[in-house]
Amino acid sequence: MQADVRNIEDGAWIRHFVTQNYDGAWTVLALRAAASAVHPIQTIYSDPGCATYVDTPLLAACPAVAAALARFECPLESVRLMRLGAGSAIKTHRDHDLDVEHGRARLHVPIATNAKVDFRLNGTRVVLAEGECWYLRLSDPHSVRNGGDRDRVHLVVDTVVDAWLRELLARAA
């Protein structure tokens, strides 16, 4: 997956549109987006009211990422690569209704990270290692600070919570 990310042109990344939620550089690439999205900003938005998502052309250019996504047996909604630049920070916020209880989960797969990334959930540091897959209850307060000297890139997968994902989460607990 790191090779896929390295092969993406820097100019393809889109600046995150919620600028009050971060300091520095936070950019996004849509791999799956709402079928009705036409503007680049619309493609990176995870629309909770959307019922139909489609792969973007960029996913075809990321074969390792596509192979990883194929392992998920739950319905995939929005799928993005999210890059937090070195020295940048995402301020404390909540992603409302993104929890198992509401039927939608956000999964994070770190592709590139460093020891100076400080991810906080409910004020507690969570260390997410490259290649792991994490479910975090992001309807709770969370923030990220990249204190390192290289970018942090996560594959961020919004899913419908179905029986397969519930079982996977239960086994992981």
C-alpha positions in Angstrom: 0.0 0.0 0.0 2.9 2.3 0.6 4.0 1.8 -3.0 0.5 2.8 -4.1 0.7 6.0 -2.1 4.1 6.8 -3.5 2.9 6.5 -7.0 0.1 9.1 -6.6 1.0 12.5 -7.9 1.2 15.1 -5.1 -1.2 17.4 -7.1 -4.0 14.8 -6.9 -4.5 15.3 -3.2 -7.4 17.5 -2.2 -7.1 19.9 0.8 -9.6 18.8 3.5 -12.6 21.2 3.3 -13.2 21.6 7.1 -10.3 24.0 7.5 -11.3 25.0 11.1 -10.7 21.5 12.3 -7.0 21.4 11.6 -3.7 23.3 11.5 -1.2 22.7 8.7 -1.6 20.2 5.9 -4.5 17.7 5.8 -5.3 16.3 2.4 -7.5 13.6 1.0 -8.0 11.2 -2.0 -11.3 9.6 -2.7 -11.2 5.9 -3.6 -14.9 5.3 -3.1 -17.4 8.1 -3.2 -21.1 8.9 -3.4 -22.3 8.0 -6.8 -23.8 11.4 -7.2 -20.6 13.3 -6.4 -19.3 15.4 -9.3 -17.1 18.0 -7.7 -13.8 16.9 -6.1 -14.8 18.2 -2.7 -18.0 16.1 -2.9 -15.9 13.0 -3.5 -14.0 13.3 -0.3 -17.1 13.9 1.8 -18.5 11.0 3.7 -22.2 11.7 3.2 -24.3 9.9 5.9 -27.4 10.3 3.7 -25.9 8.6 0.7 -27.2 5.1 -0.3 -25.0 4.4 -3.3 -21.2 4.5 -3.4 -18.9 3.7 -6.4 -15.2 3.2 -6.9 -13.3 6.2 -8.2 -10.8 5.9 -11.0 -8.0 6.4 -8.5 -8.8 3.0 -6.8 -7.9 1.2 -10.0 -4.4 2.9 -9.8 -4.0 1.5 -6.2 -3.9 -2.3 -6.6 -2.6 -3.1 -3.1 -5.2 -0.9 -1.5 -7.9 -2.5 -3.7 -6.7 -6.0 -2.6 -6.9 -4.9 1.1 -10.4 -3.5 0.6 -11.5 -6.8 -1.0 -10.9 -8.6 2.3 -13.7 -6.6 4.0 -16.9 -8.6 3.8 -19.1 -5.7 4.9 -20.6 -3.1 2.7 -18.1 -0.3 2.0 -19.3 3.3 1.8 -16.8 6.2 1.6 -13.1 5.1 1.3 -10.3 7.7 1.3 -6.6 8.1 1.8 -6.1 10.8 4.3 -2.7 12.4 4.7 -1.7 14.6 7.7 1.5 16.5 6.9 4.5 16.6 9.2 4.0 19.2 11.9 0.2 19.3 11.3 -2.6 18.7 13.7 -6.3 17.7 13.6 -8.1 19.5 16.4 -10.4 17.7 18.8 -13.7 17.0 17.2 -16.4 14.3 16.9 -17.7 12.5 13.8 -21.3 12.1 14.9 -23.1 8.8 14.3 -19.9 7.0 13.3 -20.1 4.2 15.8 -21.4 0.6 15.8 -24.5 1.7 17.8 -25.6 3.8 14.9 -24.8 1.1 12.3 -21.8 2.9 10.6 -18.2 2.3 11.5 -15.0 4.1 10.4 -12.0 1.8 10.2 -8.4 3.2 10.0 -5.5 1.3 8.4 -2.3 3.2 8.9 -0.2 3.1 5.7 2.6 5.5 6.8 3.1 6.8 10.3 5.8 7.6 12.8 6.5 7.4 16.5 5.7 11.1 16.9 2.1 10.8 15.8 -0.1 11.5 18.8 -3.7 10.2 18.2 -6.0 10.8 21.1 -9.4 9.3 21.7 -11.3 10.6 24.8 -7.9 12.1 25.9 -6.1 8.8 25.8 -3.3 8.1 23.4 -3.8 5.3 20.9 -0.8 4.0 19.0 -1.9 2.8 15.5 0.9 0.8 13.8 1.3 0.5 10.0 -0.7 -2.3 8.5 -3.1 -2.7 11.4 -6.8 -2.2 11.1 -8.5 -0.2 13.8 -12.1 0.5 14.8 -12.3 3.6 16.9 -15.6 5.1 18.2 -15.1 8.4 16.5 -18.4 9.8 17.7 -16.2 10.4 20.8 -13.8 13.3 21.0 -10.5 12.6 19.2 -7.5 14.5 17.8 -4.2 13.9 16.0 -0.9 15.7 16.1 1.8 14.7 13.7 5.0 15.8 15.5 7.2 13.8 13.2 9.2 14.8 10.1 7.2 12.7 7.6 3.6 12.5 6.6 1.0 10.2 8.2 -1.2 8.4 5.7 -4.3 6.4 6.7 -6.7 4.3 4.6 -10.0 5.4 6.1 -12.9 3.1 5.4 -16.5 3.9 6.3 -18.6 0.8 6.4 -22.1 -0.4 7.2 -22.1 -2.5 10.4 -23.3 -5.9 9.4 -23.1 -9.4 11.0 -19.6 -10.0 9.6 -18.2 -6.8 11.1 -19.9 -7.3 14.4 -18.4 -10.8 14.7 -14.9 -9.5 13.7 -15.2 -6.7 16.4 -16.4 -9.2 19.0 -13.4 -11.5 18.3 -11.0 -8.6 18.5 -12.4 -7.4 21.8 
